[in-house]
Amino acid sequence: MAEILKKIINHLNNNNLSEAFILCENNKDKKIDHIILNIKGVILFKEQKFNLAKIEFLNSIQSDKTFIDPYKNLLKLNLKIQDFKSAIEIGKKILELEIKKDPISYFNLALAYDLNKDYKKAIELYKTVETLDFKEKKILFNNLAKCFLGNQNIHEAKNYYLKALEFDQDDKIIINNLLILFLRIGDRDKAEYYYKKAQEIDENYIEFKLNKSEYLLSRNKIDDAINHLRKIINETKNYVAYTKLSKFYSMIGDSEKSEKIIDEALNKYPNQKDLKCTKGIHYLKKGEFEKGWEFYEFRDSVFKDNLFENLKTWSGEDLKDSTILVTSEQGMGDIIQFSKFLINLSPICKKIDFLLFDKLLPIFKKQFKNINICSKNEVINNNYDYKISLGSLNRYFFKEKSSNSSDLINFSEEKKKNWESIFNNKKKNIGLTWSGNFFGPKEPTRSIELKKLDKLINLDLNFYSLQNEIWDRDKKYLSNSNIIDLSNQSFADIIGIIQNLDLIISTDTFFLHLACICNKETWGLISFDADWRWYEYYKYNPYKTLKIYKQTEYNNWNEVVNSIYSDLKKKFSIE
């Protein structure tokens, strides 16, 4: 090793960054230029001079394209600055250069996909890491659990959280994650176990304190949950507590207090985007669309700006000679409902590419004239003049009496024919969904426990489960019922199934929206704390085939179930 390198490394080990950098600058040995440039990048990275560090790492790579250290450092830097697209590209290059599989390289690339919300690819790489000699098993398993959650695989998520916990029985983050998970899937016994464990470890840990309110809510102790959050606000001024408190007031129908809490929070935390978005939802519930859509812009979009950071966001400019990329929303129901605004956008621009989740491509492909329906891989390297998220089109085109989403899409009869033979034509056939995404923010209130629909299910009708996921609390009832389980079909097959049914009964899930754009008569079970789109202030119904049955009080489905029971008997002439 050159003498100068020894001195530089010695300074680095003693955190004498300035001295180490000066020595790097004074290096005259061209043979070690690539090493020196990489070390300069490391020093600048440590000093949080990220742009300058990036230049040095790139210079090091240019000096010797086979020298792997600057690639690895550049990957870490891109993760740090949240440039996940670049991190992924660098990570792929590292795997090409490495002769032997390095678990850290695979882990960092998996992390880049993970943070970019490409959970499928992240899981694949994390699973590779699992087969290698990776020391940080707890972190690996926790990350795998998180990705499985993101990919809607609740059972694998649970298994990996439990695996992670084996390495540290008192890990606060993992225990908190398990508490939330069991609360969401309705396993009260397990939720109580991890709640008590959390209290034993550190009852003052802020995440435990916040989720105590969710635990109290799961026990139907809404007043206790509200008082608990009030106490947190008084003690910590935590803005998340404000958000939860606002949500709880909304649940019990006190919209005035709910909005007041958000206003109070915004006064203290004026730059918090999720608070601004919640304020926007309050405006939308009141039918104040202009203000509502303005604040709605602060929501998180699925394809974040780091993926298309160089694209200008469209804000009403003339699009006559311009191309625009429209990106997807968080929820698939949102995508279906808001896709109608593509029709408004199409006549005023040169070209539209609509970026969709892969699993929705079969539904939308070739459904819109002059609009290209694309996957992420198809748009990543294209040039556009503008970008806009699908939900942001509401700001320009949403009208109370706008066209129905169900007027847009016409599905072929091919899939319908494939499923015709399984249905019993001697009885009427009813499709049923009663819960959505386990971790949806409104799921605990918008879902209904399956056994509460027992009155309907015992009617002389054929019921078919169209669920994607079955909550643990519902599995026993389902297995002992006469419901025919058609869960976990492809979306194309679900469309075929829906076309063969006489009626769909659904809570506020993606399937409700899908049934409606199939022009199938649909009865919607809507919670008391309904999403803004179902709010009675302006009587807006986005679908011509939808009949809404809405709770009149928090956590009480009896009236809704009784109304549907009576209407089913009338509709199908059941004694």
C-alpha positions in Angstrom: 0.0 0.0 0.0 1.3 3.5 -0.9 2.5 5.4 2.1 0.0 8.2 1.4 -2.9 5.8 1.5 -1.8 4.5 4.9 -1.8 8.1 6.2 -5.2 8.9 4.7 -6.8 5.7 6.2 -5.3 6.5 9.6 -6.8 10.0 9.5 -10.2 8.5 8.5 -10.1 6.0 11.3 -9.5 8.9 13.7 -12.2 10.9 12.0 -9.7 13.6 11.0 -11.6 14.3 7.8 -10.0 17.6 6.8 -6.5 16.2 7.1 -7.5 13.1 5.1 -9.0 15.3 2.4 -5.9 17.5 2.1 -3.7 14.4 1.7 -6.1 13.2 -1.1 -5.8 16.5 -2.8 -2.0 16.4 -2.7 -1.7 12.9 -4.1 0.6 12.6 -7.1 0.5 8.9 -7.7 -1.7 8.4 -10.8 -1.8 4.6 -10.2 -4.1 5.1 -7.2 -6.2 7.9 -8.5 -9.3 5.8 -8.6 -8.9 4.9 -4.9 -8.1 8.5 -3.9 -11.2 9.8 -5.7 -13.4 7.2 -4.0 -12.0 8.2 -0.6 -12.6 11.9 -1.3 -16.2 10.9 -2.1 -16.4 9.0 1.3 -15.1 12.1 3.1 -17.6 14.4 1.4 -20.4 11.9 2.1 -19.5 11.9 5.8 -19.7 15.7 5.7 -23.1 15.4 4.1 -21.9 17.2 0.9 -23.8 14.8 -1.2 -23.6 16.4 -4.6 -19.8 16.8 -4.3 -19.5 13.3 -3.0 -21.5 12.0 -6.0 -19.1 13.7 -8.4 -16.0 12.1 -6.8 -17.6 8.6 -6.9 -18.4 9.1 -10.6 -14.9 10.3 -11.2 -13.5 7.2 -9.5 -15.7 5.0 -11.7 -14.5 6.9 -14.8 -10.9 6.3 -13.7 -11.4 2.6 -13.2 -14.7 1.0 -14.3 -13.8 -2.3 -12.6 -13.2 -0.8 -9.2 -16.3 -1.7 -7.2 -16.0 0.4 -4.1 -17.3 3.7 -5.6 -20.3 1.8 -7.1 -21.2 0.6 -3.6 -20.7 4.0 -2.1 -22.8 5.6 -4.8 -25.6 3.2 -4.1 -25.5 4.2 -0.4 -25.5 7.8 -1.4 -28.5 7.4 -3.7 -30.4 5.6 -0.9 -29.6 8.5 1.4 -30.9 11.2 -0.9 -33.9 9.0 -1.9 -32.9 8.7 -5.5 -34.2 5.1 -5.7 -34.2 4.9 -9.5 -30.4 5.7 -9.6 -29.8 3.4 -6.6 -31.4 0.5 -8.5 -29.4 1.1 -11.6 -26.1 1.2 -9.6 -27.1 -1.9 -7.6 -27.7 -3.9 -10.8 -24.2 -2.8 -12.0 -22.6 -4.0 -8.7 -24.1 -7.5 -9.1 -22.7 -7.6 -12.6 -19.2 -6.7 -11.4 -19.1 -8.9 -8.4 -17.6 -12.4 -8.9 -18.9 -13.7 -5.6 -22.3 -13.0 -4.3 -22.0 -10.3 -1.6 -25.1 -10.3 0.7 -24.7 -6.6 1.5 -24.9 -5.8 -2.2 -28.0 -7.8 -2.6 -29.5 -6.3 0.5 -28.9 -2.7 -0.6 -30.4 -3.3 -4.0 -33.4 -5.0 -2.4 -33.7 -2.0 -0.1 -33.7 0.3 -3.1 -36.6 -1.6 -4.7 -38.3 -1.7 -1.3 -38.1 2.1 -0.8 -39.3 2.5 -4.4 -42.3 0.4 -3.5 -41.5 -2.3 -6.0 -42.2 -5.0 -3.3 -42.2 -8.0 -5.6 -38.6 -7.4 -6.8 -37.5 -6.4 -3.3 -38.9 -9.7 -1.9 -37.1 -11.7 -4.6 -33.7 -10.1 -3.6 -34.3 -10.2 0.1 -35.0 -13.9 -0.2 -31.7 -14.3 -2.0 -30.0 -12.5 0.9 -31.7 -14.9 3.2 -29.7 -17.8 1.6 -26.4 -16.0 2.0 -24.2 -15.2 5.0 -26.0 -12.0 6.0 -25.4 -11.1 9.7 -28.3 -8.7 10.3 -31.1 -11.3 10.2 -33.4 -9.2 12.3 -33.3 -6.2 9.9 -33.7 -8.6 6.9 -36.8 -10.3 8.3 -38.4 -7.1 9.4 -37.9 -5.7 5.9 -39.3 -8.8 4.3 -42.3 -8.6 6.5 -42.8 -4.9 5.5 -42.6 -5.9 1.8 -45.1 -8.7 2.1 -47.5 -6.3 3.8 -47.0 -3.9 0.9 -47.7 -6.8 -1.5 -50.9 -7.7 0.5 -49.5 -11.0 1.8 -50.5 -10.7 5.4 -49.6 -14.2 6.4 -46.0 -14.1 5.2 -45.7 -10.7 6.8 -46.8 -12.1 10.1 -44.3 -15.0 9.8 -41.4 -12.8 9.1 -42.2 -10.4 11.9 -42.2 -13.3 14.2 -38.9 -14.6 12.8 -37.4 -11.1 13.3 -38.6 -11.1 16.9 -36.7 -14.3 17.7 -33.5 -12.2 17.5 -34.7 -9.6 20.1 -37.9 -10.4 22.1 -38.0 -6.7 23.3 -37.6 -5.0 19.9 -40.0 -2.0 20.1 -40.5 -1.6 16.4 -41.2 -5.2 15.7 -43.6 -5.5 18.6 -45.4 -2.4 17.5 -45.7 -3.8 13.9 -47.1 -7.0 15.3 -49.6 -5.1 17.4 -50.8 -3.2 14.4 -51.0 -6.3 12.3 -53.1 -8.3 14.7 -55.4 -5.3 15.3 -55.9 -5.0 11.5 -56.7 -8.7 11.0 -59.1 -8.8 13.9 -57.1 -11.2 16.1 -58.0 -9.7 19.4 -56.2 -12.2 21.6 -52.9 -11.7 19.8 -53.4 -8.0 19.7 -54.0 -8.0 23.4 -50.9 -10.1 24.0 -48.6 -7.6 22.1 -50.4 -4.7 23.6 -49.5 -5.9 27.1 -46.0 -6.8 26.0 -45.6 -3.2 24.7 -46.8 -1.8 28.0 -44.3 -4.0 29.9 -41.3 -2.9 27.7 -41.9 0.8 27.5 -45.4 2.3 27.9 -43.9 5.8 27.1 -42.6 4.8 23.6 -44.5 7.1 21.4 -45.5 4.5 18.8 -46.9 2.3 21.6 -48.8 5.3 23.1 -50.3 6.2 19.7 -51.4 2.6 19.0 -52.9 2.2 22.4 -55.7 4.3 21.0 -56.1 1.8 18.1 -56.2 -1.0 20.7 -58.9 0.8 22.7 -60.9 1.4 19.5 -60.7 -2.4 18.7 -62.3 -2.9 22.1 -65.1 -0.5 21.2 -63.8 2.0 23.8 -64.0 5.0 21.5 -64.3 7.6 24.4 -61.2 6.1 26.1 -59.3 6.2 22.8 -60.2 9.9 22.4 -59.2 10.8 26.0 -56.0 8.9 25.5 -55.1 10.9 22.4 -56.0 14.1 24.1 -53.5 13.2 26.8 -50.8 12.5 24.2 -51.4 15.9 22.6 -51.2 17.7 25.9 -48.0 15.9 26.9 -46.1 15.6 23.5 -47.8 17.8 21.0 -47.3 14.9 18.5 -49.0 15.8 15.2 -49.9 12.1 14.5 -52.0 12.2 17.6 -54.0 15.1 16.1 -54.6 13.1 12.9 -55.8 10.1 14.8 -58.0 12.2 17.1 -59.6 14.0 14.1 -60.3 10.5 12.6 -61.9 9.3 15.8 -64.2 12.3 16.0 -65.1 11.8 12.4 -66.0 8.2 13.2 -68.6 9.2 15.7 -70.1 11.8 13.5 -68.7 14.9 15.1 -67.4 16.6 11.9 -67.1 20.0 13.6 -64.7 18.7 16.3 -62.8 16.6 13.7 -62.1 19.6 11.5 -61.3 21.8 14.5 -58.6 19.4 15.6 -57.0 19.5 12.2 -57.1 23.3 12.2 -55.4 23.3 15.6 -52.7 20.9 14.3 -52.1 23.0 11.2 -51.5 26.1 13.3 -48.7 24.2 15.0 -47.5 22.2 12.1 -48.3 24.2 9.0 -46.0 22.3 6.7 -47.2 18.8 7.5 -48.6 17.4 4.2 -50.9 14.8 5.7 -52.6 17.4 7.8 -53.2 19.5 4.8 -54.6 16.6 2.9 -56.9 15.8 5.8 -58.1 19.4 5.7 -58.8 18.9 2.0 -61.0 15.8 2.8 -63.0 18.0 5.2 -63.6 20.5 2.4 -64.7 17.7 0.0 -67.1 16.3 2.6 -68.8 19.7 2.7 -68.9 19.9 -1.0 -66.3 22.8 -1.1 -64.6 21.3 -4.2 -62.2 24.2 -5.1 -60.6 24.3 -1.7 -60.9 20.5 -1.3 -58.9 19.7 -4.5 -56.4 22.3 -3.7 -55.5 20.7 -0.3 -55.9 17.2 -1.9 -52.7 17.9 -3.8 -50.7 17.3 -0.6 -51.6 13.5 -0.5 -49.0 10.9 -1.3 -49.1 9.6 -4.8 -48.1 6.1 -5.7 -45.4 6.9 -8.2 -43.5 9.6 -6.3 -41.7 12.5 -7.9 -38.3 10.9 -7.5 -39.3 8.5 -10.4 -40.1 11.4 -12.7 -38.4 14.2 -10.9 -37.4 16.1 -14.1 -40.9 16.3 -15.4 -42.9 19.4 -15.0 -46.3 18.9 -13.3 -49.2 20.1 -15.4 -51.1 23.0 -13.8 -53.6 24.0 -16.5 -51.2 25.0 -19.3 -52.2 24.7 -23.0 -51.5 21.1 -24.0 -52.2 21.3 -27.8 -48.7 20.3 -28.8 -47.7 18.5 -25.6 -47.4 15.0 -24.3 -48.4 14.2 -20.7 -47.8 11.2 -18.4 -50.7 10.5 -16.1 -49.7 8.4 -13.1 -51.9 6.1 -10.9 -53.5 6.8 -7.5 -53.1 5.0 -4.2 -56.3 3.0 -4.4 -57.6 0.9 -7.3 -61.1 2.2 -6.6 -59.7 5.7 -7.1 -58.2 4.7 -10.4 -61.5 3.3 -11.7 -63.6 6.3 -10.5 -61.2 9.0 -11.7 -60.2 7.4 -15.0 -63.2 9.1 -16.6 -61.3 12.3 -16.5 -58.9 10.9 -19.1 -61.7 11.5 -21.5 -61.7 15.2 -20.6 -57.9 15.4 -21.0 -57.6 13.6 -24.3 -59.1 16.2 -26.7 -56.8 19.0 -25.3 -53.4 17.4 -25.6 -51.2 15.8 -28.3 -50.6 12.5 -26.5 -51.5 10.8 -23.1 -49.7 7.9 -21.5 -51.5 6.5 -18.5 -49.2 4.6 -16.1 -51.0 1.7 -14.3 -50.3 -1.0 -11.8 -49.4 -4.2 -13.8 -52.4 -6.1 -12.4 -54.8 -3.5 -13.7 -53.4 -3.5 -17.2 -55.8 -6.2 -18.5 -58.8 -4.2 -17.4 -57.9 -0.9 -19.0 -55.8 -2.0 -22.0 -57.5 -0.9 -25.3 -60.4 0.6 -23.4 -59.6 4.3 -24.2 -59.2 5.8 -27.6 -56.1 7.9 -28.1 -54.8 7.0 -24.7 -51.9 4.6 -24.2 -52.2 2.4 -21.1 -48.7 1.6 -19.9 -46.7 -0.3 -17.3 -43.8 1.3 -15.5 -41.3 -0.3 -17.8 -42.9 1.2 -20.8 -42.7 4.8 -19.6 -39.5 4.9 -17.6 -37.3 6.1 -20.4 -39.9 8.1 -22.4 -39.8 11.9 -22.7 -42.9 13.9 -21.7 -43.7 17.6 -21.5 -45.8 17.2 -18.4 -46.8 14.8 -15.7 -49.9 14.7 -13.4 -51.4 12.2 -11.0 -54.8 10.8 -12.0 -56.5 12.2 -8.8 -55.2 15.7 -9.6 -57.4 15.8 -12.7 -60.3 16.3 -10.3 -59.0 19.8 -9.7 -59.7 20.6 -13.4 -62.6 18.4 -14.4 -64.5 17.2 -11.3 -68.2 18.4 -11.4 -70.9 17.2 -9.1 -73.0 16.0 -12.0 -70.1 14.7 -14.1 -70.5 11.6 -16.3 -70.7 8.2 -14.7 -67.5 6.1 -14.6 -69.5 3.1 -15.7 -70.2 4.8 -19.1 -66.5 4.4 -20.1 -65.5 0.8 -20.3 -67.0 -2.1 -22.3 -65.8 -5.5 -21.5 -65.8 -8.5 -23.9 -68.0 -11.5 -23.2 -65.1 -14.0 -23.5 -64.4 -14.3 -19.8 -68.2 -14.4 -19.0 -68.5 -17.5 -21.2 -65.6 -19.2 -19.4 -67.5 -19.0 -16.0 -71.1 -19.6 -17.1 -71.0 -23.3 -16.2 -70.3 -22.9 -12.5 -73.4 -20.9 -11.7 -76.6 -22.4 -10.5 -79.4 -20.9 -12.7 -82.1 -22.3 -10.4 -81.3 -19.6 -7.8 -80.2 -16.0 -8.1 -76.4 -15.6 -7.8 -75.0 -12.9 -5.6 -71.4 -11.7 -5.4 -70.2 -10.7 -2.0 -67.3 -8.7 -0.6 -67.2 -7.5 3.0 -63.6 -6.3 3.7 -60.7 -4.7 1.8 -57.0 -4.2 2.3 -56.0 -5.2 5.8 -54.0 -2.1 6.3 -56.2 0.4 4.5 -56.5 3.5 6.8 -60.3 3.2 7.0 -60.5 -0.6 6.9 -61.4 -1.2 10.6 -64.6 0.9 10.1 -65.5 0.3 6.5 -65.3 -3.5 6.7 -68.0 -5.7 8.3 -67.5 -9.0 10.1 -68.8 -11.7 7.9 -71.0 -13.3 10.6 -72.9 -10.0 10.8 -74.3 -10.8 7.3 -75.6 -14.1 8.5 -79.2 -12.9 8.0 -78.6 -12.3 4.3 -76.5 -15.4 3.7 -79.3 -17.7 5.0 -81.7 -16.5 2.4 -82.5 -18.9 -0.5 -79.9 -17.4 -2.7 -76.4 -18.4 -4.0 -73.6 -16.3 -2.5 -70.1 -16.1 -3.9 -67.1 -14.7 -2.1 -65.1 -12.4 -4.4 -62.6 -11.5 -1.6 -58.9 -11.0 -2.3 -58.0 -11.7 1.3 -59.9 -13.4 4.0 -59.4 -12.0 7.5 -58.7 -14.5 10.2 -61.8 -13.5 12.1 -64.0 -14.6 9.1 -62.3 -17.8 8.1 -64.2 -20.1 10.4 -67.6 -18.6 9.5 -66.8 -18.9 5.8 -65.8 -22.5 6.0 -69.0 -23.4 7.8 -71.3 -21.3 5.6 -72.9 -22.0 2.2 -70.9 -19.2 0.6 -69.0 -20.5 -2.5 -65.5 -19.2 -2.2 -64.1 -17.6 -5.5 -61.3 -15.7 -3.8 -58.0 -14.7 -5.3 -59.0 -14.8 -9.0 -57.3 -12.7 -11.6 -59.0 -9.4 -12.3 -59.9 -10.6 -15.8 -61.6 -13.7 -14.3 -63.3 -11.6 -11.7 -64.8 -9.5 -14.5 -66.1 -12.8 -16.1 -67.6 -13.8 -12.8 -69.2 -10.5 -12.2 -70.9 -10.6 -15.6 -72.6 -13.9 -14.7 -74.0 -12.6 -11.4 -77.4 -11.1 -10.7 -76.2 -8.7 -8.1 -73.1 -7.5 -6.2 -73.2 -6.7 -2.5 -70.0 -5.0 -1.3 -68.5 -2.7 1.2 -66.4 0.3 0.0 -63.7 -1.7 -1.8 -62.2 -2.0 -5.2 -64.7 -4.7 -6.1 -67.6 -2.2 -5.6 -66.0 0.1 -8.2 -65.2 -2.8 -10.5 -68.8 -4.2 -10.4 -70.1 -0.8 -11.2 -68.0 -0.3 -14.3 -69.2 -3.7 -15.4 -72.6 -2.1 -15.4 -73.7 -4.7 -12.8 -76.4 -3.7 -10.2 -74.4 -3.1 -7.0 -75.5 -2.5 -3.4 -72.9 -0.7 -1.4 -72.5 -1.0 2.4 -71.1 2.3 3.4 -69.8 3.1 6.8 -70.9 6.0 9.0 -67.5 7.7 8.6 -67.8 7.4 4.9 -65.2 8.4 2.4 -65.8 11.9 1.0 -67.2 10.5 -2.3 -70.2 9.0 -0.5 -71.1 12.0 1.6 -74.6 13.1 1.8 -73.9 16.9 1.6 -74.1 16.8 -2.1 -75.7 13.5 -2.9 -73.0 12.5 -5.4 -73.0 9.0 -6.8 -70.3 8.2 -9.4 -72.1 5.1 -10.7 -75.5 4.7 -12.3 -75.8 1.0 -11.2 -75.0 1.7 -7.5 -77.4 1.8 -4.6 -75.9 3.1 -1.4 -76.8 1.7 2.1 -75.1 3.9 4.6 -74.7 3.5 8.4 -76.6 6.0 10.5 -74.4 5.6 13.5 -70.8 4.5 14.3 -70.0 0.8 14.3 -73.7 -0.3 13.9 -74.4 -2.3 10.7 -77.8 -3.6 11.9 -79.9 -1.1 10.1 -78.0 -1.5 6.9 -78.2 -5.3 7.0 -81.9 -5.2 7.8 -82.6 -2.8 4.8 -80.6 -5.0 2.4 -82.4 -8.1 3.8 -85.8 -6.6 3.1 -84.8 -5.4 -0.4 -83.3 -8.8 -1.3 -86.6 -10.5 -0.4 -88.6 -7.9 -2.5 -86.2 -8.0 -5.4 -86.1 -11.8 -5.7 -89.7 -12.5 -4.4 -88.5 -14.5 -1.4 -91.1 -15.3 1.2 
